[in-house]
Amino acid sequence: MRYIHLSIIACLLFLSTGLEAQTNREESIIIHLNKPIYTSGENIWYKLYFPNSFKAHNLALKLALVNEEGESLSEHYLKTDNQTFAKGYFKVPYEAPSAHYHFVILGTNKSDQEKVKISDIFIPIYNDLGGAENYTSLSQVPTALNSDQSDLLVDLKLDTDSWNRRDQVAATVSVTDQQGRPVAASLSISIKDVNLLEMASQAATSIHRIPLKSANVAESLAEDIYINGIITSQDGVPWQSSILAVYSPTEQQFFYTKSNAAGRFALKLPNLQGDRMIQFLDYQRTDLQVTLDDNIELASSPLKTAKSDISKYLAWSQMRKKIYQLYNSLEDPLTRLAPSVQALAFESDQQFVMAHYEKFDDLSIFFNEIVTPFKLRQKGKRGYVARMFNPAQQIRTFYKGSPLFIVDGKLSRDANFIYNIPIEKIDTIDLFFESMLLKTRFGPIGNSGIVVIKTSLAELDLPAEEAANIFQIRGLQYASNNDPALELSSSQPHIGPQLFWTSSAQTDAQGNYPFSFTQSDDLGNFLIEISVQDENGQRTILTHSYTINQ
């Protein structure tokens, strides 16, 4: 997915270091990250807080981590589920180069199904797997939190006034209204090593406030997942497609859309979870090129500023990776919970298990020898052509045009490609030719019949024009552990910028949320950041700083 850059002016953040509460004034989205900067292989954990106007909607939002060239490193969708908060993560690729990356939140406009940018913040990411002395420092993008009227009162109670390294610390967050009555609220909590993070970042804070451009934004956004893009000829001329088919082999299902005169399309998908391979195929032509494109303008990256201790921070990050590897563990564990997938299953009109037949030289001979509605024949300079017979009593003639082939989950209309598949590598062939069932099973793309071929080929050499329209997409994010918890042995060092993170916190009937954390082995200054939002969309940000001297 590609994006366009647009210059903006960055806002500033100033958070004091004592125990304090701050609240926002205008309708906005709060993005709470677990920390302000990241390195190779780490997880970017986030929690989003929406205004109360989102509560009546189950919006489909797209979240993407995009580099300075407009290329998406990671992306997924989430549904707001009629809530005013959502949570998730990005996995930073180990090969990602050092740069400012955009954390983009997109919605889909109800009226034209085009993407709408809701927010765009910058996240500095460093690749720490090379020589740390070669890095250019990236400035942290300041965040913005303005004050506003709120009835929420938030208190942080710690079980001790002071503690030392490796101590287990118990704490409770309490949320009440002005009259002291308990409030049901959603929270996220981050505890960070300030001294360590400020080697590479301007501040240890990691809460961003994004003002919305207009009121009631949620009213204009769609609740369905849409994939956007453009379809053109091979020389770049937009193509207006009346029927653009998309096949998901995971579900064994076709989806349909169309493109306008500018070639743009919006493909509506069900609530698919996780990664999917999908393939586009126009009803009329196979020589077309699809490009996935959200058509969103991105902000220009902020200026890079020198940070004298960046090399030391990255060297220590490398060292931590080696230490965790030595103990066969991870600094930031992630457990993904894969959902079950229900694939459509249709019984074919005729099936051939190739092992049940004597060996034939090629498919053309096989289908000429075997009585079947499908024929594959050579026709002059065009090479091979394929046709499917319609056996309906009132018709009994060949369908117009070539049947559609689905070979190991990939689409093709190229009969020459089918002929050249080594027959000894073909396991089964399923034919679908009953006219009354073709449309209900497959939609208009199956009007000339369907041939499903399964092979034992290690790699399928699909024709280039058809292979170019295969894409890997990500639907709704897999469920995860969400709140990574370190499990350290007594001999394993407890070091690193992140001491604690949770995005799943919810106050109980008394308005309390108890939690505990283990203090790291480092001395110095530490920061507790807590984001709170109640059921009516009122928010408060609580920060608390403390120092470990021994």
PLY file of the C-alpha trace (Angstrom):
ply
format ascii 1.0
element vertex 550
property float x
property float y
property float z
element edge 549
property int vertex1
property int vertex2
end_header
0.00 0.00 0.00
1.42 3.43 -0.92
0.73 6.87 0.45
1.48 10.53 -0.47
3.34 13.05 1.69
1.97 16.43 2.81
3.68 18.96 5.08
2.15 19.79 8.45
3.16 21.65 11.58
3.86 19.42 14.59
2.25 20.11 17.94
4.17 20.23 21.22
3.79 18.26 24.42
4.75 19.28 27.91
4.08 16.79 30.74
5.25 17.64 34.27
7.10 15.10 36.37
5.07 15.13 39.61
1.85 13.31 40.44
-0.75 15.15 38.39
-3.85 14.84 36.19
-4.39 16.39 32.79
-7.54 16.36 30.69
-8.30 17.26 27.10
-10.55 20.07 25.87
-11.69 19.33 22.37
-13.10 16.24 20.69
-10.12 14.12 19.77
-8.53 10.70 19.73
-5.93 9.71 22.30
-3.21 7.25 21.24
-1.37 5.71 24.18
1.80 3.88 23.10
3.75 1.68 25.48
6.88 3.78 24.85
8.09 6.61 22.56
10.75 4.79 20.45
11.34 1.26 19.18
14.08 -0.97 17.79
14.21 -4.00 15.48
11.81 -6.81 16.32
9.98 -4.99 19.11
6.21 -4.71 19.45
4.46 -1.35 19.25
1.60 -1.77 21.73
-1.16 0.81 21.55
-4.52 1.73 23.00
-6.88 4.16 21.29
-9.47 6.31 23.05
-12.30 7.67 20.91
-14.78 10.46 21.63
-18.22 9.51 22.90
-19.67 9.98 19.38
-18.01 6.67 18.37
-19.99 4.71 20.94
-23.05 4.07 18.77
-20.98 2.59 15.92
-19.08 -0.58 15.15
-16.62 1.14 12.81
-14.02 -0.65 10.71
-10.73 1.23 11.08
-7.49 0.53 9.27
-4.23 1.01 11.15
-0.94 1.08 9.25
2.74 1.52 10.01
4.10 3.36 6.96
7.66 4.36 6.06
8.90 7.68 4.66
8.49 6.41 1.08
4.81 5.69 1.68
5.18 1.89 1.84
3.29 -0.05 4.48
5.43 -2.17 6.79
2.49 -3.54 8.72
-1.24 -2.95 8.70
-4.47 -4.40 10.00
-8.10 -3.58 10.65
-10.01 -3.36 13.89
-13.70 -2.99 14.75
-14.66 -0.49 17.44
-17.50 -2.77 18.68
-19.61 0.19 19.87
-16.88 1.06 22.37
-14.91 4.25 22.93
-11.58 2.41 23.02
-9.62 -0.21 21.07
-6.22 -1.84 21.42
-3.67 -3.71 19.36
-0.05 -3.88 18.26
2.42 -3.72 15.39
5.40 -6.05 15.11
8.46 -4.07 13.95
10.20 -6.06 11.18
13.81 -6.92 12.00
14.90 -5.63 8.59
13.15 -2.23 8.89
15.70 0.60 8.44
16.03 3.43 10.94
13.48 6.15 10.17
10.43 8.02 11.34
7.41 5.85 10.62
3.83 7.00 10.32
1.25 5.41 12.59
-1.85 6.07 10.49
-5.49 5.51 11.44
-7.94 5.44 8.53
-11.68 5.14 8.25
-13.81 4.58 5.15
-16.24 7.24 3.96
-19.79 5.90 3.74
-20.66 7.88 0.63
-17.85 6.94 -1.76
-16.07 4.13 0.18
-12.75 5.98 -0.08
-10.32 6.11 2.84
-10.38 9.06 5.26
-7.36 9.90 7.41
-8.26 10.19 11.08
-4.76 10.54 12.51
-1.12 10.43 11.49
1.61 10.45 14.14
5.31 9.70 13.88
7.15 6.89 15.64
10.99 6.74 15.60
12.22 3.21 14.89
15.89 2.22 14.96
17.44 -0.81 13.37
19.88 -1.88 16.10
21.23 -4.97 14.34
24.12 -3.17 12.61
26.97 -1.11 13.99
25.40 1.28 16.50
28.02 3.95 15.83
26.62 4.50 12.31
23.14 5.70 13.33
21.70 9.12 12.65
19.56 10.24 15.56
15.82 10.65 15.01
13.95 13.18 17.07
10.86 12.06 18.95
7.78 13.80 17.65
6.28 15.79 20.54
2.73 14.99 21.53
-0.04 17.36 22.57
-2.33 17.26 25.58
-4.55 20.24 26.32
-6.65 20.73 29.43
-10.40 20.58 29.47
-13.26 20.25 31.94
-13.70 16.72 33.30
-15.55 15.29 36.27
-13.06 12.43 36.62
-10.75 12.26 39.60
-7.92 9.75 39.30
-5.64 8.64 42.10
-2.63 6.31 42.12
-1.92 4.53 45.41
1.35 2.64 45.87
1.83 0.11 48.68
5.10 1.72 49.71
6.75 5.13 49.62
10.08 3.78 48.41
11.39 0.57 46.96
14.56 -0.90 45.51
15.65 -2.82 42.47
13.85 -6.14 41.89
11.14 -5.29 44.41
7.57 -6.27 43.61
5.42 -3.14 43.82
1.64 -3.24 44.28
-0.45 -0.29 43.11
-4.09 0.69 42.66
-5.63 3.22 40.29
-8.89 4.70 41.59
-11.35 6.59 39.40
-14.22 8.61 40.91
-16.42 11.54 40.03
-16.39 14.90 41.83
-18.66 13.48 44.54
-16.33 10.56 45.20
-18.57 7.95 43.57
-16.76 5.10 41.73
-16.60 5.38 37.95
-16.47 2.54 35.42
-13.49 3.35 33.20
-11.05 1.81 30.74
-7.33 2.32 31.39
-3.90 1.78 29.90
-0.76 1.90 32.02
2.86 2.21 30.96
5.91 2.22 33.27
9.18 3.25 31.65
12.85 3.87 32.39
13.25 7.62 31.77
17.05 7.72 31.82
17.33 4.90 29.33
14.70 6.22 26.91
16.01 9.79 26.96
19.32 8.56 25.57
17.52 8.23 22.23
14.34 10.26 22.68
13.53 13.83 23.63
11.14 12.57 26.30
9.88 9.34 27.82
6.24 10.30 27.34
4.22 8.37 24.76
0.63 9.68 24.81
-0.60 11.49 21.70
-3.72 13.57 21.35
-5.11 13.97 17.81
-7.86 16.60 17.33
-10.61 15.53 14.96
-11.15 17.75 11.95
-14.90 17.92 12.43
-17.58 16.93 14.91
-19.43 13.62 14.59
-16.77 12.07 12.37
-18.08 8.62 13.25
-21.40 9.36 11.53
-19.68 9.55 8.15
-17.61 6.37 8.51
-18.45 2.85 7.32
-18.77 -0.20 9.52
-17.56 -2.62 6.83
-14.00 -3.44 5.82
-13.02 -2.02 2.42
-9.88 -2.61 0.35
-9.19 0.33 -1.98
-7.16 0.55 -5.16
-7.00 1.29 -8.85
-7.16 -0.92 -11.94
-5.42 0.05 -15.17
-4.20 -1.38 -18.44
-0.57 -2.44 -18.58
0.36 1.02 -19.91
-1.38 2.81 -17.03
-4.73 3.77 -18.58
-7.57 3.54 -16.00
-10.03 0.74 -16.65
-13.72 0.97 -15.74
-14.64 -2.55 -14.75
-18.29 -3.53 -14.41
-17.39 -6.82 -12.70
-14.12 -7.11 -10.79
-13.84 -10.48 -9.05
-11.62 -11.16 -6.04
-10.88 -14.68 -4.84
-9.81 -15.71 -1.34
-8.47 -19.29 -1.38
-8.63 -19.44 2.42
-12.42 -19.09 2.33
-12.67 -20.57 -1.20
-14.96 -17.65 -1.92
-15.38 -14.93 -4.53
-16.13 -11.30 -3.70
-17.14 -8.68 -6.25
-16.77 -4.97 -6.84
-16.46 -2.56 -9.78
-14.27 0.39 -10.70
-15.27 3.88 -11.79
-14.07 5.84 -14.82
-10.86 6.73 -12.95
-10.20 3.03 -12.37
-10.71 3.28 -8.60
-12.50 0.54 -6.70
-13.59 -0.22 -3.14
-13.84 -3.91 -2.32
-16.15 -4.75 0.59
-14.98 -7.74 2.61
-16.48 -9.64 5.55
-14.75 -9.57 8.93
-11.77 -11.68 7.88
-9.12 -12.20 10.55
-5.39 -12.33 9.95
-3.39 -12.57 6.72
-5.07 -13.43 3.45
-3.89 -14.01 -0.10
-6.42 -12.54 -2.54
-6.38 -12.40 -6.33
-8.14 -9.90 -8.59
-9.58 -10.86 -11.97
-11.63 -8.69 -14.30
-14.66 -10.31 -15.90
-13.62 -9.26 -19.42
-9.84 -8.88 -19.52
-6.82 -10.61 -18.05
-4.22 -8.02 -19.16
-5.04 -5.50 -16.42
-2.97 -4.34 -13.48
-4.39 -3.82 -9.97
-2.66 -1.54 -7.46
-3.80 -1.34 -3.85
-3.88 2.34 -2.94
-5.62 4.15 -0.07
-5.01 7.52 -1.79
-4.08 9.23 1.49
-1.72 12.17 1.93
0.91 11.75 4.65
2.66 14.32 6.76
6.29 15.12 6.04
8.75 13.66 8.53
10.15 15.96 11.25
13.74 17.11 11.23
16.38 14.81 12.62
18.22 16.13 15.67
21.45 14.98 17.24
21.22 12.90 20.42
24.61 12.22 21.94
23.72 8.96 23.66
21.89 7.27 20.78
24.80 4.93 20.01
24.92 3.84 23.64
21.15 3.20 23.70
21.35 1.05 20.58
24.42 -0.82 21.83
22.53 -1.65 25.03
19.51 -2.71 22.98
21.74 -5.13 21.07
23.14 -6.42 24.34
19.64 -7.00 25.77
18.66 -9.05 22.71
21.71 -11.27 23.27
20.96 -11.65 26.98
17.37 -12.67 26.34
18.54 -15.06 23.65
20.97 -16.59 26.16
18.05 -17.23 28.53
15.86 -18.50 25.67
13.30 -15.75 26.21
12.06 -12.50 24.70
12.08 -8.99 26.10
8.62 -8.31 24.63
6.76 -11.61 24.15
3.80 -11.84 21.80
1.35 -14.73 21.59
-1.08 -14.62 18.69
-4.32 -16.56 18.96
-5.26 -17.71 15.47
-9.00 -17.97 14.81
-10.70 -20.89 13.08
-11.57 -20.30 9.42
-14.73 -21.58 7.80
-14.13 -22.28 4.11
-16.98 -22.74 1.66
-17.12 -26.31 0.41
-18.99 -27.24 -2.78
-19.38 -30.73 -4.14
-18.21 -30.72 -7.74
-20.33 -31.97 -10.63
-17.54 -34.32 -11.68
-14.20 -35.22 -10.06
-11.13 -36.98 -11.39
-8.56 -38.51 -9.03
-5.62 -38.81 -11.36
-4.04 -41.75 -9.51
-7.05 -43.83 -10.53
-6.19 -43.54 -14.23
-3.43 -44.87 -16.39
-0.79 -42.34 -17.31
-1.60 -39.97 -20.19
0.95 -37.82 -21.98
-0.89 -34.56 -21.30
-4.22 -33.07 -20.20
-5.45 -32.54 -23.74
-5.26 -36.27 -24.48
-6.75 -37.14 -21.10
-9.86 -35.01 -21.63
-10.30 -36.20 -25.20
-10.20 -39.83 -24.09
-12.41 -39.42 -21.01
-16.10 -38.57 -21.45
-16.42 -35.21 -19.74
-18.01 -31.79 -20.41
-14.54 -30.19 -20.32
-12.36 -30.09 -23.44
-8.81 -28.79 -23.92
-7.78 -28.65 -27.57
-5.09 -27.14 -29.72
-6.24 -24.43 -32.07
-3.65 -23.11 -34.50
-1.24 -20.35 -33.49
-3.32 -19.51 -30.42
-2.13 -22.69 -28.82
-4.71 -24.36 -26.64
-8.29 -23.34 -25.96
-10.56 -24.65 -23.24
-14.34 -25.00 -23.27
-16.94 -26.35 -20.88
-20.11 -28.02 -22.16
-23.48 -26.98 -20.71
-25.44 -30.26 -20.36
-28.78 -28.63 -19.53
-31.46 -30.33 -21.68
-32.81 -27.05 -23.07
-29.35 -25.83 -24.14
-26.77 -28.61 -24.62
-24.03 -26.50 -26.10
-20.63 -25.16 -25.03
-20.52 -22.12 -22.78
-19.17 -18.96 -24.39
-15.60 -18.18 -23.42
-13.05 -20.13 -21.47
-13.88 -21.65 -18.11
-12.07 -20.26 -15.09
-9.27 -22.39 -13.66
-8.46 -22.44 -9.95
-5.07 -24.12 -9.61
-3.82 -24.61 -6.05
-5.95 -21.65 -5.00
-4.84 -19.33 -7.82
-6.93 -18.08 -10.74
-6.13 -18.38 -14.43
-7.91 -18.24 -17.76
-4.80 -19.29 -19.70
-5.41 -22.67 -21.35
-1.78 -22.88 -22.47
-0.67 -22.59 -18.84
-3.07 -25.39 -17.88
-1.85 -27.62 -20.73
1.77 -27.19 -19.60
1.16 -28.37 -16.04
2.91 -31.78 -15.83
0.07 -34.29 -15.71
1.99 -36.49 -13.28
1.94 -33.57 -10.78
-1.85 -33.24 -10.85
-3.67 -34.88 -7.93
-7.33 -34.06 -8.58
-9.47 -32.17 -11.09
-12.98 -31.00 -10.15
-15.42 -29.74 -12.77
-18.33 -27.40 -12.08
-20.63 -27.10 -15.11
-24.28 -27.18 -14.01
-25.58 -23.80 -15.14
-28.19 -23.44 -12.40
-25.55 -23.79 -9.70
-22.58 -21.93 -11.20
-23.90 -18.44 -10.47
-25.11 -19.22 -6.95
-21.82 -20.93 -6.09
-19.32 -18.62 -7.75
-21.12 -15.52 -9.03
-20.76 -14.12 -12.56
-17.09 -15.13 -12.89
-18.25 -18.76 -13.12
-20.63 -18.27 -16.06
-18.48 -20.38 -18.39
-17.71 -23.13 -15.90
-15.08 -23.70 -13.22
-12.17 -26.15 -13.22
-10.44 -26.71 -9.87
-7.03 -28.38 -10.09
-4.93 -29.47 -7.13
-1.31 -30.38 -7.74
1.77 -31.54 -5.87
3.91 -28.80 -7.41
6.25 -27.07 -4.95
5.76 -23.79 -6.81
3.15 -22.79 -9.36
4.48 -20.70 -12.25
1.33 -18.66 -12.93
1.34 -16.39 -16.01
2.95 -13.06 -15.07
-0.10 -10.86 -15.76
-2.26 -13.00 -13.48
0.40 -13.43 -10.79
0.84 -9.63 -10.60
-2.72 -9.30 -9.28
-2.17 -11.52 -6.24
-1.82 -9.62 -2.97
-1.26 -10.40 0.68
-3.68 -8.41 2.81
-4.37 -8.27 6.52
-7.87 -8.22 7.86
-8.85 -7.90 11.49
-5.89 -8.35 13.77
-5.44 -11.70 15.44
-6.25 -11.69 19.12
-3.11 -11.65 21.27
-1.97 -11.71 24.87
-2.22 -7.85 24.66
-0.47 -7.38 28.00
3.06 -8.80 27.68
4.40 -10.06 31.00
8.07 -10.82 31.60
8.84 -14.12 33.29
12.40 -13.80 34.53
14.50 -16.27 36.50
16.25 -14.97 39.61
19.57 -15.03 37.76
18.34 -13.26 34.62
18.98 -9.49 34.42
15.84 -7.34 34.47
16.88 -4.43 32.27
15.20 -2.45 29.54
13.11 0.65 28.87
9.72 -1.01 29.56
8.82 -2.23 33.05
5.09 -2.68 32.60
2.31 -2.25 30.03
-1.37 -3.07 30.03
-4.10 -2.03 27.63
-6.82 -4.26 29.09
-7.35 -2.51 32.41
-10.92 -1.87 33.57
-12.01 -0.51 36.93
-14.12 -2.72 39.20
-17.41 -1.87 40.95
-15.50 0.26 43.46
-13.78 2.23 40.68
-10.44 0.53 41.36
-7.90 -1.24 39.21
-5.16 -3.06 41.20
-1.94 -4.11 39.50
1.66 -4.90 40.31
5.02 -4.64 38.61
8.61 -5.69 39.22
11.16 -2.90 39.46
14.06 -3.33 37.05
17.74 -3.69 37.94
18.55 -0.15 36.82
18.93 2.93 39.00
17.60 6.36 38.06
14.29 7.98 37.11
11.12 6.19 36.06
7.74 7.31 34.74
4.26 5.88 35.24
1.75 7.05 32.60
-1.94 6.23 32.93
-4.67 7.02 30.40
-8.25 6.87 31.70
-11.57 7.19 29.86
-15.03 6.56 31.28
-18.11 5.22 29.50
-19.19 8.76 28.55
-15.90 9.62 26.85
-14.43 11.76 29.64
-10.65 11.39 29.85
-7.80 12.00 32.23
-4.06 11.48 31.86
-2.15 10.73 35.09
1.65 10.79 35.32
3.86 9.90 38.26
7.65 10.02 38.41
9.86 8.25 40.93
13.56 7.58 41.48
15.42 4.39 42.39
18.69 5.04 44.24
19.62 1.54 45.38
0 1
1 2
2 3
3 4
4 5
5 6
6 7
7 8
8 9
9 10
10 11
11 12
12 13
13 14
14 15
15 16
16 17
17 18
18 19
19 20
20 21
21 22
22 23
23 24
24 25
25 26
26 27
27 28
28 29
29 30
30 31
31 32
32 33
33 34
34 35
35 36
36 37
37 38
38 39
39 40
40 41
41 42
42 43
43 44
44 45
45 46
46 47
47 48
48 49
49 50
50 51
51 52
52 53
53 54
54 55
55 56
56 57
57 58
58 59
59 60
60 61
61 62
62 63
63 64
64 65
65 66
66 67
67 68
68 69
69 70
70 71
71 72
72 73
73 74
74 75
75 76
76 77
77 78
78 79
79 80
80 81
81 82
82 83
83 84
84 85
85 86
86 87
87 88
88 89
89 90
90 91
91 92
92 93
93 94
94 95
95 96
96 97
97 98
98 99
99 100
100 101
101 102
102 103
103 104
104 105
105 106
106 107
107 108
108 109
109 110
110 111
111 112
112 113
113 114
114 115
115 116
116 117
117 118
118 119
119 120
120 121
121 122
122 123
123 124
124 125
125 126
126 127
127 128
128 129
129 130
130 131
131 132
132 133
133 134
134 135
135 136
136 137
137 138
138 139
139 140
140 141
141 142
142 143
143 144
144 145
145 146
146 147
147 148
148 149
149 150
150 151
151 152
152 153
153 154
154 155
155 156
156 157
157 158
158 159
159 160
160 161
161 162
162 163
163 164
164 165
165 166
166 167
167 168
168 169
169 170
170 171
171 172
172 173
173 174
174 175
175 176
176 177
177 178
178 179
179 180
180 181
181 182
182 183
183 184
184 185
185 186
186 187
187 188
188 189
189 190
190 191
191 192
192 193
193 194
194 195
195 196
196 197
197 198
198 199
199 200
200 201
201 202
202 203
203 204
204 205
205 206
206 207
207 208
208 209
209 210
210 211
211 212
212 213
213 214
214 215
215 216
216 217
217 218
218 219
219 220
220 221
221 222
222 223
223 224
224 225
225 226
226 227
227 228
228 229
229 230
230 231
231 232
232 233
233 234
234 235
235 236
236 237
237 238
238 239
239 240
240 241
241 242
242 243
243 244
244 245
245 246
246 247
247 248
248 249
249 250
250 251
251 252
252 253
253 254
254 255
255 256
256 257
257 258
258 259
259 260
260 261
261 262
262 263
263 264
264 265
265 266
266 267
267 268
268 269
269 270
270 271
271 272
272 273
273 274
274 275
275 276
276 277
277 278
278 279
279 280
280 281
281 282
282 283
283 284
284 285
285 286
286 287
287 288
288 289
289 290
290 291
291 292
292 293
293 294
294 295
295 296
296 297
297 298
298 299
299 300
300 301
301 302
302 303
303 304
304 305
305 306
306 307
307 308
308 309
309 310
310 311
311 312
312 313
313 314
314 315
315 316
316 317
317 318
318 319
319 320
320 321
321 322
322 323
323 324
324 325
325 326
326 327
327 328
328 329
329 330
330 331
331 332
332 333
333 334
334 335
335 336
336 337
337 338
338 339
339 340
340 341
341 342
342 343
343 344
344 345
345 346
346 347
347 348
348 349
349 350
350 351
351 352
352 353
353 354
354 355
355 356
356 357
357 358
358 359
359 360
360 361
361 362
362 363
363 364
364 365
365 366
366 367
367 368
368 369
369 370
370 371
371 372
372 373
373 374
374 375
375 376
376 377
377 378
378 379
379 380
380 381
381 382
382 383
383 384
384 385
385 386
386 387
387 388
388 389
389 390
390 391
391 392
392 393
393 394
394 395
395 396
396 397
397 398
398 399
399 400
400 401
401 402
402 403
403 404
404 405
405 406
406 407
407 408
408 409
409 410
410 411
411 412
412 413
413 414
414 415
415 416
416 417
417 418
418 419
419 420
420 421
421 422
422 423
423 424
424 425
425 426
426 427
427 428
428 429
429 430
430 431
431 432
432 433
433 434
434 435
435 436
436 437
437 438
438 439
439 440
440 441
441 442
442 443
443 444
444 445
445 446
446 447
447 448
448 449
449 450
450 451
451 452
452 453
453 454
454 455
455 456
456 457
457 458
458 459
459 460
460 461
461 462
462 463
463 464
464 465
465 466
466 467
467 468
468 469
469 470
470 471
471 472
472 473
473 474
474 475
475 476
476 477
477 478
478 479
479 480
480 481
481 482
482 483
483 484
484 485
485 486
486 487
487 488
488 489
489 490
490 491
491 492
492 493
493 494
494 495
495 496
496 497
497 498
498 499
499 500
500 501
501 502
502 503
503 504
504 505
505 506
506 507
507 508
508 509
509 510
510 511
511 512
512 513
513 514
514 515
515 516
516 517
517 518
518 519
519 520
520 521
521 522
522 523
523 524
524 525
525 526
526 527
527 528
528 529
529 530
530 531
531 532
532 533
533 534
534 535
535 536
536 537
537 538
538 539
539 540
540 541
541 542
542 543
543 544
544 545
545 546
546 547
547 548
548 549
